[in-house]
Amino acid sequence: MKRANRKAAATKPAAAHRPAYGMETFLVHGRHHTKKWDYTHHLVPPISSSAAYRLGSAERGALGFESFAHEGLEPSKASPIYIYDRLDEPVRGMLEESLAEAERGEFCAAFATGMAAVSGALGVLLQVGDEIVCHRTLYGCSWSLFRNWYPRLGIKVVIADLTKPGALAKAMTPKTRAVYFESPANPTMELIDIGAVRAACEAAARKGRPRPQIVIDNTFATPFCQRPLTLGADMVVHSLTKNLGGFGTDMGGAVVTRKEYSSQILLYRKDFGGVLAPKSAWPIFVYGFPTLPLRMKQQQESARRVADFLERHPKVRRVAYPGLPSFPQYELARQQMTDYSGAFAPGSMLYFTVKGDANHILNYVARQAYAVTLAVSLGQTRTLIESPTQMTHATLSHEDQGSCGLEGEGLRLSLGLESVNDILSDLERALAHA
Ligand SMILES: *Cc1c(COP(=O)(O)O)cnc(C)c1O
């Protein structure tokens, strides 16, 4: 290699813009030569941790403040001016670049938790007097946010069954600014047809109203199994605490969307303050993202095996797993849930109802099982089981639990990386105690 070329090779990375490489490769390497931070000689991006930054000169400091979250004014793209962790920070910034790419979005902002991300996405869309339509089945804290806090802010929440054709059109009014749902829904695994939601929102817009913005919580699927922005959604929210982090060590959340929302979301995050700590961003970015495809493939394969087993088990009334041909929305699952190579990707979560006492199963697991653990959360290397009505969705009234389709005998299972035969044996013995 000639001397000039060698110099170029040191400063010009081969894959700055992820040209022909697959997503798995990109998730390992990221934009290692991001202009956000020069760490050319590190193999692993270092952890940066600094609440404030040297501004260098009064003028540079003033420019940093002037250009922050200012679309068009972005000297920060060429050479970022870091000021203060809550505004922008290199490790979190690298995580955001990678997740935006993984979701096929233009912009990502990372938050302290999944709930902070949900609040952030909707915080920039909604104000007093607006209405939001939500699907009837949601993660318990999202439900509580809408039920307990939004009415106090003067935001009307309309709950609808978005699996039913026509239900959304009926629920929308001229004041509807956002439609919110999870697909698959936590915990029942119902799917929402994202393209159909988009069509209904566009039809509403044709009546002279602004088009309601579609916000989807993609935590269950992860971008490995589903990329909602390519299917018609406007904003994707995530709990990074789950499969994107993958190891259960850190909490985090993220919003991925179009560039037009970037300023608003950054300003919201700056002022409400729920920003992802760099010490949490680092393990999610360095361990979680690179292993996401591998973990999802393995966990999904186990989910398929466990769903088959449960479906044939005499103590099991019903299994909801999008990968089962008996799943009521199997066709929709096949269309919406695909991995980066286009293969069907029904994910690693399932929900099942048992005949008999679900608590006997959980207590057996808590006391005797090794491969399966009684705990909330999901998307970890460990297989976790819980009872939504008593745990993650306990905040819902008994009546609301009923209208969400939750049953007392229902159990949520998140598949981990243990040998599937061990998971099956633990479940077999636990079911014998139902
Ligand atoms: C866990 C979860 C959240 C909340 O995320 P946190 O990181 O716990 O705040 C939101 N939505 C879904 C679907 C979840 O499973």
Ligand as a Chemical Component Dictionary entry (heavy atoms), coordinates in Angstrom:
data_LIG
# 
_chem_comp.id                   LIG 
_chem_comp.type                 NON-POLYMER 
_chem_comp.pdbx_formal_charge   0 
_chem_comp.three_letter_code    LIG 
# 
loop_
_chem_comp_atom.comp_id 
_chem_comp_atom.atom_id 
_chem_comp_atom.alt_atom_id 
_chem_comp_atom.type_symbol 
_chem_comp_atom.charge 
_chem_comp_atom.model_Cartn_x 
_chem_comp_atom.model_Cartn_y 
_chem_comp_atom.model_Cartn_z 
_chem_comp_atom.pdbx_ordinal 
LIG C1 C1 C 0 -41.640 -2.342 29.834 1  
LIG C2 C2 C 0 -42.476 -1.694 28.801 2  
LIG C3 C3 C 0 -42.595 -0.296 28.765 3  
LIG C4 C4 C 0 -41.958 0.596  29.785 4  
LIG O1 O1 O 0 -40.563 0.550  29.738 5  
LIG P1 P1 P 0 -39.648 0.925  31.011 6  
LIG O2 O2 O 0 -38.280 0.882  30.445 7  
LIG O3 O3 O 0 -39.934 -0.084 32.067 8  
LIG O4 O4 O 0 -40.064 2.298  31.447 9  
LIG C5 C5 C 0 -43.365 0.254  27.765 10 
LIG N1 N1 N 0 -43.993 -0.526 26.857 11 
LIG C6 C6 C 0 -43.900 -1.858 26.862 12 
LIG C7 C7 C 0 -44.609 -2.655 25.817 13 
LIG C8 C8 C 0 -43.149 -2.493 27.846 14 
LIG O5 O5 O 0 -43.077 -3.832 27.849 15 
# 
loop_
_chem_comp_bond.comp_id 
_chem_comp_bond.atom_id_1 
_chem_comp_bond.atom_id_2 
_chem_comp_bond.value_order 
_chem_comp_bond.pdbx_ordinal 
LIG C1 C2 SING 1  
LIG C2 C3 SING 2  
LIG C2 C8 DOUB 3  
LIG C3 C4 SING 4  
LIG C3 C5 DOUB 5  
LIG C4 O1 SING 6  
LIG O1 P1 SING 7  
LIG P1 O2 DOUB 8  
LIG P1 O3 SING 9  
LIG P1 O4 SING 10 
LIG C5 N1 SING 11 
LIG N1 C6 DOUB 12 
LIG C6 C7 SING 13 
LIG C6 C8 SING 14 
LIG C8 O5 SING 15 
# 
